[in-house]
């Protein structure tokens, strides 16, 4: 089973593979493990096998049916016969036995073309089952990619919190040393300790967040939450996607739209099946029967008959309480509903694509702004630290510079997360999630 999912993953993602170290879990490796262990994908694969088993001419009613039957019965009873001449006959324990067997053959020659509609419907259901499997794979890839990137971003944020904590520790040591030699006040030293403890709490909370995100990633990979996770900190940057370019790919690549189109086709075929109920049905029937009846104490000791039988039967339903008309009307309404649902789905997907495109482009613009802000804030923090060592600025000014750098980094992480989330959803809309690992 796992080899099948791995093969599907290669088809889904292409032939590109990441070169990853033995201890580092790459995004490709995470997706492969997740697909191998995903229960929804296994269920969808089994349902696809069921659809394959159902998609055949016999299930559509296009092949003949042959039955072999055998029956034997025996009896022993008391018999009394009174004749017209006044005489009578009494038989005690009068035995009889009967044996019948035969080969029965029936073949529907015409049923209003319902068999052809069923055959095409089963083929459409098979295609739909394949789509469901791909949709489950898409969902798994999307969830794993989102969890992977979110973990990577929060690990980076944890490093920044730890860097902030180290700077606060240096500042606290310097403040206490100044207080000890009389070059600074005890109040500033205590304030530095308070800030250090606040940064310690932030680092601890972020460490818990990372641990929980690793457990969530393990869940998506079908593994125990306690398994250690080390992921790559280097991953592809989000890319801009044009709305016009996006629309041209939605119709052919979006799996939900393709599934909706198949649902319309299946509903139309079921409507054909319903209309076939009002048409005559012609069957070819044939048999070869063997019959033997024995009455050992009767005038005819045994009677045998055997031979072939063939014929054609035709039937048409004239009236069945208007049930045929009801099924035809309901099937037509179901097909109409499927077409309406497709139009609604298309509108919603276009709206989602438009919104996500705007969010992605805005997030990418913010990403450029925040990257520059982090560079400036980091340079300003380095300058502030040197000035603090020289006594040119106060503890409060240094703390404000540290907070500005941390806030800039936090905004950068938020911009990256928004951009990646929007890009992943857009790639899923166009069936292009394989681009995440290329």
N, C-alpha and C positions, 0 to 999 in steps of 0.2 A: 504494500500500500504506500509506504513512504517513497519508494522509488518512483511511483506514479506521480506523486505530488511534486517531487523534485523535477521530474521531466516537465510537468506543467509549468513549474517556476521558470525553467530554462526557456520554454516557449513564450512565457509571459514577459520575461525580462530580457530576452535576447541572449546572445552568446557572450556578452561582456561579463567578466569576473574581476572582482577587486583582489588585489594582492594584499592580504592582511597577515599580521603576525599571529603566532599561535595563541597568544594570551589576549589579544585584542579582538573584541567582537565587532566585525564590520557590519554595516547596514545590510549588505547582501547576505551575510551569514545569518543575521537575525531574521531576515525575511524567510530564508530557506528553512530555518528551524521552526519558525512560527507556522509556516504552511504545512510542514510535515506533521505538526502536533495539533493543528486546529481541528476541533471537533465539528464545527459547522461545515468545513470543507470536506471532511470525511462523509458527513451526512449527504451533502450535495453530490459527491461522487457516487455514493450508493444510489441516490435517486436517479442519477444519470444512467446507471446500469439498469435500473428498472425501466426507464424510458427506452433503452436499447432493446430490452427483452420484449417490450410491448409493440415496438415498431416492426411489424412483419405482416405479410399478406394473410396469414391464418387468423391473426387477431382482428384484422379488418373484415373478415368474412368472405374473402375472395377464393378460398380453397375449399374443396369438398370435405365432407365429414363421413367417416366410415365407423360403424359400430358392429361389434360381434356380440350376439346374445345367445344364451343357453338357458333353457328352463326344463325342469323335470318335476313331475308331480305323480303321486300315487295315492290310491284310496282303496279301502276295503269296507263295504257296508252291506247290510241286509236288504234284500230286495224282494218285493211281493208283487206279482203280476196277475191280474184277473182278466181272462179273455171273454169275448162276446158269447162263446158257446157254453159259458158257465164253468169252464175249467180254470184252474189257477196254478201258478208256479211260485214256489218260494225258494230263494237262493240266500243262503247264509254266508256271510263273509265273501261277498262277490268282489273280486279284485279287478281294478283297472289301473293303468299307468299311461302317462303321456310324456312325450319328449319332443321339444321343439327347439330348434336352433336356426340361426340365420345370420347372414352378413348384410347389413343395411348400409346403403350409400345415399347421401343427399348432397346436392350441390345447388347453391343459389345462382341462377343465371342472370337474374335482373332484380334489383331492389330499388329502383329509382335512382341509381348511381350513388346510393348511400355508402356502399363499400369503398368506392374510390375516394369519397370525402373523408371516410374514416382513415383510410390509408395515408392520405395527405395530412390529416390531423395528427396522426401518430408521428409522422416525420417532423411536423412542426413542434410537437411536444418534446421530441428528442433534441431538436435544436434549442428549444427553450431550456431543457435540462442542462445542456452544455453552457448556455448563457448564465444560468443560476450558479453553476460551478465557478465560472469566471468572475461573476459578481462577488461571490464569497472570497475568492482569492484577492480581488481588488480591495474589498473591505479589510481583509487581514493585512495586506500591504500598507494601506492607508493608516490603520491604527498602529502598526508597528513603527512605521516611519515617523508618525507624530510623536509617539512615546520616545523613540530614539533621539530625535532632535530636541525634544523637551528636556530629556535627561542631560544631553550634552550641554545645553544652554545653562541649566541649573548647576551643573558641575563647574562650569566656567564662573558662574556667579558665586559659587562657594569659594573658589580660589580667590576671587576679589574680596569677599568677606574676610577670608583668612589673611590676605595682604593688609586689609584695613586694620585687622586685629593686631598684626605685628607692628604696624606704625603706631597704634595706640599704646602698645606695650613699651615701645621706645620712648614715646612722649611721656608716659607715666614714670618710667625710670629716670628720665631727665628731670622731670618736675620734682620728684622726691629727692634727687641728688641736689638740685638747687635749693630745695627747702632745708636740707641737712646742713649745707654750708652757709645758709643765710642769704643766698642770692635770689631766692624766690619765696613765695608765701605758701603756708601749709594748705590754705584754701584752694589754691590752684592745683596743688598736688592731689588733694582729695577729689577735685573735679576731674582730673585726669584719670583717677581710679574709677570714678563713676562711668566715664566714657568708655574705659576699657571693659568694664563689666557689661555695659550695653552692647558693645561690639561682640563680646563673647556670647551673649544671648542670641544675637543675630546669626553668628556662625553656627551655633548649636542648632537653631531652628532650621537653618538652611541645610545642615548636615542631615537632619531628620527628613527634610523634603527630598533630598537626593536618595536617601535610603528607601523611601516610599516609592519614588519614581522607578528605582531599580526593581523593586518588588512588582510593580505594575508591568514593567517590561517583561519580566520573567513570566508573569501570568499570560501575557499575549503570546509568549513563546512556548506556553504549555509546560513550564518548569516550576520547580519549587521556588518560593520567594526568597529562600535563604541562599540560593546559588549565587556566588560572586559574579558581578558584572563589571567588565572593563570595556569601555567603548572608545572608539576613535574620536579625538577632539577635532579632527580635520574633516570637514564635509563640504559638499558643494553649496555655493551661495544661491539664493533664490534668483530666478530670472524673470524678467518682464514678459507678459503675454498680452498680445493685442486682442481686443474684443472681436474685431472683424475676422481675424485669423481663427479665433476660437469658434465662432459661429459656423464657419465652413467645415469644421471637424465634428461638431456635435451630432449632426444628423446621422453620420456614418459610423462614428466611433463610440458614442455614448451607449453603454450597455442597457441602461434603463429604457432609453428610447427604442432600441432594437427589441427589447423584451415586450414593450408596449405594442410595437408593430406585429410581433408574433401573436400576441393576445388577440389583436384584431383579426388576424388571419384564422386563428383557431375558432373564434366566435363565428366568423363567416362560414366556416366549414361545418360547424354544428348547426347553423341555420340551414345549410344544404341537407344535412341528415334529417332535420325535422321536416323539410318539404318532401323528402322522399317517402315519408309515411303515407302521403296521400296518393302515391302512385302504386300500380300493381306490382306484385312480387311473383316471379316465375322460378320454380325449382325443378331440377331434374332429380328424380328418385329412382332407385334401383335396389334390388335385393336378390339374394339366393337363399331360399328357406328350405329347411328340412323338418318334417313333422312325422311322428310315429305315435300311434295310439294302440295300446294293447288291452284286450279283454279276454283273458285265457279261458274263461268259462262261458263266453258268449258265442253267438253264431259266427261273428267275425272275430277271429282270434287276434288279428293284428292288421292295422291299416297304416300304410306308409305313403307319404307324398314328398316330393322334392322337385326343385326347379327354380329357374330365374324369374325375376319380375322387374319390369322397367316401365317408367311412365313420366309424364310431365304434369306438374300441378301449377295452377295459377290462382291467385287470390288478390282481392282488393277490399280494403276496409270502406264500407259505405257509410257507417255511422258508429261512433264510439263515444257518444256523449260530448261531442265537440272537443275532445282531448287533443286530436291532431291539430286543429286550428289553434288551440291554446298554446301548444308547444311551438308552433310556427311563429306565433306573435311574440312569445317570450324570447325565443332565439333571436328574432329580429331586434328586439329591444336590447338584449345583451350585447349584440354586435354594435348597436348604436351607442350604447354606454361605453364600450371599449374605444370607439373612435373619439368620443367626447373626452374620455380620460387621457387619451394620447395628446389631444390638443391642449388640455390643461397641463399635462406633464411637460410638454414642449415649452409652454409659456413660463412655467415655473423654473425650468432649467435655464432658459434664456435669461430670466431675471436673476437667477443665482449666479450665472456666469458674468453678467454685467456687474453685479455687486462685488463679486470676488475679484474681478479684474480691477475695479476701482480701488478696492482694499489693498490688493497686491501692489499696484503702482504707487499708491500713497505710502504704503509701508516701506517700499524701496527708497522713495524719496526721503522719508524719515530716517531710514537706515543710514543714508549718506550723511544727513545732518548730524545724527547722533554719533556716528563714527568720528566726525570732525570735532564734535563737542567733547568726546572722551579724550581725544588727543590734546585738545586745549586744556581740559581740566587736569589731565595727568601732568602736563608740563607746568601748569600753574601750581599743582600740589608739590612737585619737586622743588620749584623755586621757593614756595612757602616753607617747605621743610628746611631748606638751607638758611633762609632768613630767620626761622625760629631758633636754629642752633646758634645763630649769631646774636639772638636777642632782639631782632628788628621788629618782630611781630609777637603778639600775645598768644597764649594758649587758645583763647576763644577764636581768634582769626585762623589759626592753624586747623582747629576743629571744623570750622566752616569750610575751609578748602578741602579737607578730607571728605566731608559730607557731599560737597558739590561733585567731587570725582565719583563717589559711590552712586549718587543719584544719576549722573550721566551714564554710568555703566549699566545701571538698572534700566534706564530708558532704552539703551542700546539693545539689551537682552529682549525687552518687550517688543521692540521694532523687528528684531530678527524672528521672534516667535510668531508675530502676526504675519510677516511676509512668508515664512515657511508654511504656516497653516493654510493661508490663502492659496499658495502655489500647489500644495498637495491636493487640495480640494479641486482646483482647476485641472490638474493633471488627471485626476480621477474622472472628472466630467468628460474629458476627451479620450479616455482610455490610454493615457500616456504615462502611467505611474512607473513604467520601466525606466523613464528618464531620470528618476531619482538616484539610480545607481550607475549612471553612465557618466 
